[in-house]
Amino acid sequence: KEKEGYIRLLQIRDYKSEKDKVFIPKKERHKVCNEKDIMIGRYGPPVFQILRGKSGAYNVALMKCLPDNNLITNEWLFVFLSSAPIQKRIIDLSVRVRQSGVRPSDLNKLLIPIPLLKVQKEIEKKLEEEKKVIEGNKKFIVSMEKKIRDRINKIWSN
């Protein structure tokens, strides 16, 4: 349970659900992350999940990306690592090891195209605008589905 002196222990599953939260005594030796950090799920299925949005100590099934923010933004790295070609490349490499998983040594060899920071930020801004449109469309769809259900219920109740 969450209490003073304890920290959340993050596992891959915690990025999908808040159902089974685990807390452990806070110690300096724990590797920790925050909501903005990019985390990689080392084991699967699916292998090479690119995650973020949680803070706490993390277990060995996760590793944290530590980009040089003078060269690359977290958002650019997140988008790059989440892209289909990179996902395929890393997943293909992961099946060649004894236990299917992502090896840090494979990631260290990954060549990352790094546009100027200004360009990265322009792309991020456009992506944020598109995400807002997507969220607006999702809300619209939910409201239309409710409207349809309400109309059907009204028809059946008459």
N, C-alpha and C positions, 0 to 999 in steps of 0.2 A: 504494500500500500504506500501511497505517497505520504511522506512525513518529513519533518525537519531532519537534515543531515543525510537525506537519501536523494538519489538521482535516478532518473528514468534510464533503464537499459533498453537501448533500441536494437531491434532485430529487423530483418527485412520485412516480415509480416506487419510490423507496426506502421509502415508507410502506406498500408492498404486499409488498416482497421485500428480502431481505438479499443477494441474489445478486450484484449488480454495484456494490459499494461503491467510491466514488471519494474519494480524499483529496487535499487541496491544501495548499500551504504556508500556514501560519497568518499572517494579516495583520490589522492593526487595522481596515482599511476594510471587511472582510467583514461582512455582515449575519448575525447569528447567532440561533439559537433553542435552547430547551431542551425537554425531554420534556413539560413542562406547557403550553408555548405552543400556542396554536391557530393553525394554518397553513391558508391557503386556496390550493388549486390554481387558478391563474388560467386555465389553458388546459386543453383536454381532447383527446379525450373521456375521461371526462365532465368537463365544466366545473364549477367551483365545488365541488371536493372539499374537505370539512372534515376536517383531519388533525391528529394530534398523536402524541406518543410518541417522537420522535427529537430528537437534539441535534446541532448542527453549524452550518456556514455554509449558507446556502440560496441557490439561483439565482433568476433573474428570473421563473420560472414559479410561484414561491411568494410569498405575502405573509403577514406576521405580524399577527395581531390584537393590539392593545394596549388592552385595556379598562381603564377606571378602576375598580380593585378596591374603591374606596370605595362604588361604586354597583352593580357587577355582578361576579359570580364567573366565573371561567373556565369552570366546569362549566355554569352557566346559559347563557352565551354559546355554548358548544359545542352544547348541546342545541337552542338557538334556531336557530343557523345550519344545523344538520343537519336541521331539521324540513322536512317535505314542502312546506308553503306557501312558505317562504322559498327553498328550493331551486328550486322552479318559477319564482318571481318573478325571481330572479337569472339563472337559465338563460335565461328568456325575454328578459331585457335583453341578455344576452351575444350572442345571435344577431343583434342589430341592428348590431353593429360590424363593421368590415371583416374582421378576423380574430376568429373566435369566441373570446371570452375575457371575464373579469371585469375591469371597470374599477373602480379604487378610488373614483372619483367616484360611481359608482352605489351602492357600499357605504356611503359617507358620508351618503347621503340616506336610508338604511334606518332606519326607526323601530323601535326595539327596546323591547318592553314590559319594564319593570324593576320586578318586585315588590320588596318590602322584602328586605334581605339575609337576614333571619331566614326569610322564606318561601322564598327561593331555596335556602337550606341545608336546609330541611325537604324540599323537592322533591328535591334532590340525594341526601339520605339514602334516600328512598324508591326513587329510581332505582338506587342502589347495591345496595339489598336485592333489587330485581328482577333486577339483573345477576347477583347471586350465585345466585339461583334458576335463571336461565338457564344459567349455567356448570355448576351441579350437574346440571341436566337433560341438558346436553351430555355430561357425564362418564358419566351413567347410560346414555344411548343408546349411547355407544362401548363401554361394558362389556357391554351386552346384545348388541350386534352381534358382539363377540368371543365371547361365550358361544354364540351361534347358530352362528358359524363353527366353533367347537370341537366342538359337537355334530354338525354336519354332517360334519366331518372324521372324527370318531369313528365315525359310521355308515358312511362310505365305507371306512374302514380295516378294518372287521370283515368 
